[in-house]
Amino acid sequence: MALKTLNSKNAAALDKDLMSVGAFSLDQLMELAGLSVSQAVYRVHPPNKGKKVLVACGPGNNGNESLFIIVCYPSSRIKGGDGLVAARHLFHYGYQPTIFYPKKTNQELYERLSTQLKNLDIPFTEDFESSLKTTDHVVDAIFGFSFSGEVRDPFRSVITALETTRKPVLAVDAPSSWNIEEGPPSSGPGSKYQPDALISLTAPKPLVKFFANTHFIGGRFLPPSVAEKYDLDIPDYKGDDQIVETGPTDQKIQAGKVLKMAERQDM
């Protein structure tokens, strides 16, 4: 099923509606989004494939065991926060997350999320590339749907590492460096970035037409009245799942998926 997409203007307006007429608080939305991200990780990379996860977070308002790293970026509404929340859930699922969070904010909500992780003895790293070598899976929670322009330090080298790594990567809402409407940049960091999986929060963004691989929707909190206002489809979530997997949105993209898999097998 080809689901309807949500452009940047409407995505921002929908967020406002959720926090006004929907009566959701920002931390509630982060919790719901982070829970969805953690379920997507479990779906594509269960603990028996490696427990170490690297979570990369941006500065936005958003033994034999393996390592999963999550990267977070706090400039968007919730993406950096989504990564921090997801890491907490992953810890309780039995993973061993590590957090890359180079541009911390002093906002109280993010400080509380960070403290929650430190209370679980979840490590924070400042060396992304070294951590990437020892992880089994990466969560890209750096830039959200509001990102535009050029990637700047300290994230240029991080995006380059993400697009060249052989470690599986799950991107949150948008592969970092991608434009919400136009997809990957034409050159520079991110121009060849195609993560292994993408979870679209609330609804897919137009960039999904450029995405070739496994795609999830995470938004099992969207009131039907809000979905109707923005002409969105509510996916058929099963049981207690907070996510649903969708098929490719553009058949032409399938060639890219096959090519990427072939390249990995040859490496």
C-alpha positions, 0 to 999 in steps of 0.5 A: 500500500502506497501511503500518503505523505506529509510535507514539511509545512504540514508536518510542522502544523500537525505537530502543533495540532497534536500538542494543542487540540490533541493535548499531547505534551512534547515528552509524551510525543518523544516517548511514543516516537522513541518506543516506535523506534525501539520496536523497529530496531527489535524487528530488524535487529533482534538481540540474538544478532548482537546486543550492542547498539550505537545511537547517534543523536543530534542537537535537535528539539529532537564478550561475543555481544555486539554493540548498537550505537544511537546518534541523536540531533536536538534541533528538530522537534523530537528526533534527538529526544527520540534517540535518547528514549529509544536507547532507554527502551533498548536497554530494557529489551536486553541491548547494550546501547552507547550514545553519541550526542556531541551537541547537547542542549541545556533544555530540562527535558533533554537533561532528564532524558540523559540523566535517565540513561546515565542512571542505567550506566549507559555510556556516552561516547565522543568518538563516533568512528571508533564506536562504529567499529565495535557496534552491531547496529546504528540508529541515525537520530541526527537530523529530522524532517526540518533539516535543510542546507549543508551538513556542518561539523561535527556531523560531516564526518559522521554522515560520511561514516554512515554512508560507507559503513557495512554495519546496518543502520536504521534512520529515524524519520529521515536519513540524516542529510536528506531533504524532506522533499528532494531526498539525498543531496546531489553531492557531499556527505549523504549523497550516497547514503541509503540506510538499511531501514527507515522509520517514518514517524506519524506519516511518511515524508515525500523523501520516501520515494527515494528510499530503497529498503525496509520502511516502517511507519510509527504513529499509533497515537494519531487521532483519526480527526487529525489524520482526516484533517491532513488527509493521511492514512492510518496503517493497519497496526497489528496486535500491540505493535507500535509500528507497521512495515510498508512496501516500496513506494516506487518500483524504480527504487527496487533496483537500488536495493538489489544493487546495494545488497550485491555490493555488500556481498562482493565486499 
